[in-house]
Structures are given as structure tokens and as C-alpha cells.
Amino acid sequence: IKVEKINDIKQASGDESNSRFYFNFVSYPLLSQILLVVTLVMSSYYKETVNKRQRVSPVSGKRTNLILTLGHLVFGIIFWLLYLLICIVLVKDFEFNQVFLLSALNSFVFMISAVTLSMLVGKLFQDLNSLSVVINILVLGSSFLSGVFVPMEFLGETTLKIARIFPNYYYTPSIACYGFILSFTSE
């Protein structure tokens, strides 16, 4: 087995900034915060008394769902922008380069999938006790299985097959591919 230092890998990939390492781990807090807030809003919205009042209001169900969806997306965009700002401020030797742009775009798509997953969980589970259990299982389980905390190279084939049901699985490998894309396009 050939072992390479991380500094050699960074130089070989053409990415001298640490932003790609930041974006590898940002899926965990982004998913956990979006899941927590969206599911809590939906659980309070779908309480029986609020739901009865909503059904007798002149606003249709489709319009109500559209308003809820757009509100959750705006919330997700605000958190996504906050994490981009944190990256710019905290990452040592930050560079506004193609890796940062691709990572930001990838995290934006991940944020959209996190909002839709949160809406599904919020619709299926409305009890606050069951919500906390489901959120912990989804966030921690998907992060461990999908290569956020443990690199995918160390995970077994069965684990990676199970991880395909989570959005983190499709987010994390593409972070590692950006260095290859940059080295390929610079030649």
C-alpha cells in the first residue's frame, strides 16, 4: 500500500485552499439544523387545532403547502449563506476559486435535498419525542454511513450500498472529485 501525505495530495489536486475540507463536514450541521427547524415548524403547524383552523380558512391546501415550502426554502438558503460566510471568515488561506464555487453549488443542491427530506420527516412524524429520535438517527447515521466523518475508502461495500438512500452519500464524494476536475481542466 502506498501512503501519501495530505499536503502532497492537495498539491497534486491543484487545490491549495482548505475550503474543500470545510465543505466535506458542512453537510452534518447543515442537515441537522434544517431538519430540526423545519420539522419543528411542521409539527407545530400540523397540530390538530391549527390544522382545523387552516381547513376552514379561505386559503387552499395547495397554496398553504406552497407557502410552507417556499418558507422552508428561504430558511434553508439563509442557513446555506451563513455557512458560506463562515467558510470565508474561518478557513485559513481562503481563496475564491473554482473549488469554492463548485463546493458552494454542491452544498446548495444538498441544502435543497435537506429541506425536502425535512418536509417529508415533518409530515410523517409529528410527535416531538419521535422527531428527536428520527432526527438523530437520520443526521448521525447518514453522516457516518456516507463518508462525512469516516472517509469512504474505509467503509465496506455493504455500508456504502446502504448509504445510497441518504443525500450525504451523493454530496460527499463530489467534494473529493473537485481536485481531480481542476487538475484535469488545467492541463
N, C-alpha and C positions, 0 to 999 in steps of 0.2 A: 504494500500500500504506500503510495506516495503522499506525503504530507506537505502542504504548503502553508505559509504564514498568511494571515488575513491581509497584511499590507501588500504582499505580492499579488493576491487575488484582486484587491482594489485597483492596483496599478495596471494589472492585465485587463481589467474590465473597462478601464477608461474613466471610472468614476472616482474622483478624488474627494468628494464630499461624503459626509456621514448621513445625509438625508435619506438614503435608501434603507439604512439600518433603522432609522426612526420610523419610516413608513411600514417596515415589517411588523413593528409592535403596535402601531397605532390602531390596528383593527380591533384589538381587545378592548381598550377603553371606549372607542367609538361605538362598537356594537353594544357594550354593556350599558352605556349611558342612553343610547337611543332606545334600547329595549326597555330599560327601566322607566323612562319618562313616557314613552308612547303607550306602553301597556298600562301604566297607572292612570293616564288620561282616559284611555278607552275603558278601563274597568270602572272608573267613576262615571263616565258618560253612559255606560250600559246598565247602570243600576236601574232597578225596576221603576222607581218613582220618576227619575229623569227620562227614562225611555217612554213611559206613558205620556208625560208632558210633550215629548217630542212628536209622538204619533198624532196628537190632536192639534199640533201647530200647522200653520199653512205651508210650511216648508216641506217639500217632498223628501222621501228617503234617499233618492239618488243625489239630490242637492246636498243633503246633510252629509252623506258619505264623501262627496266631492270636497266639501268644506273641511271635513276631518282629514282627508288625505292630503290636501294642499297645506293645511296647518302643520301636519306631521312632517311633510317635506320641507317646509320653511324652517321648522325646528332642526331637522337634520342638516340642512345647508348651513345654518348658524353654527352648529357644532363642528361641522366639517371645516368651515372658515376659521373657527377658533383653533382647531388642531393644525391648520396650515400656518397660522400666526405663531403658534407655539414652536413649530418646526423652524420657522425663520429666526425666532428670537433665541431659542435654546441650542440649536445644533451648532456645534463647533465647526468652524470653517465652512459655513453655509455658502453655497453657490446656487444662483438661479440659472440652472442649466436644463438640458433635455431630460435628465434623470428625474429632477424635481418635478417638471411638468408632467411626465408620464406617471410618476407616482401620485401626483395630485389628481390626475384624471382617473387613475385606477381607484384611488380612495373615494372619489366622488361616486363612481359606479357602485362601489362597495356600500357607501352610505345609502344609496337608493335601495339596494337589496336589503340592507339592515332595517330600513323603515318599513318595507313591505313585509319582512319577516316579523317585525314587531307588531304590525297591524294584525297579522294572522294570529299571533300568540295572544294579543289582546282580545281578539274576537273569540278565541277558543277557551281561554281561561280568564274568568272574571273575579274569582276569589283571590284576595290579596295574599293569603298564605300559599296557595298553589302557584301564584305568579312568582313569588320569590324563589321557590324551588325550581320552577321551569326556567327562569332567567339564569340562575346559577348553573344549571345543567347545560343550557344552550351556550352560554358565553364561555365558561371554563372548558366544557367538553369540546366545543368546536375549536377553541384556541389550542388545546393540547393535541387534538387529533389532526389538525390542519397545518401544523408546522409553524405556528406563531411563536410558541415557547420552545419547542423542540424542533430542530431542523428536520425537514422531510427526509433527508438522507438517512437519518437514524430510525425512522419509523418503518414498521413492517408493511408488507403489501396488503394484508387484510385491513390494517388500520387505515391505510390510505384509501382503500375501497369504501370503507365506512365513512370516511371524512368527505367523500364526494357529495353528500347531502347538505353540507354546510357551505355558506358563501365564502367563509375564510379559506377554504381549500382552493378556490379559484382566484382569490386575492393574493395569497402569499407566494405562490410560485412565480407569478408575473413580476413581483418585486425583484426576484433573483435574476430574471431574464433581461432586465434593463441594461445591465452592464454588457451583456452579450450583444444586445441591439446596438448600443453605442459603439462598441468595438467593430461591429460588422459594418455600420454605416460610415465610420471614419476611414475605412480602408479604400 
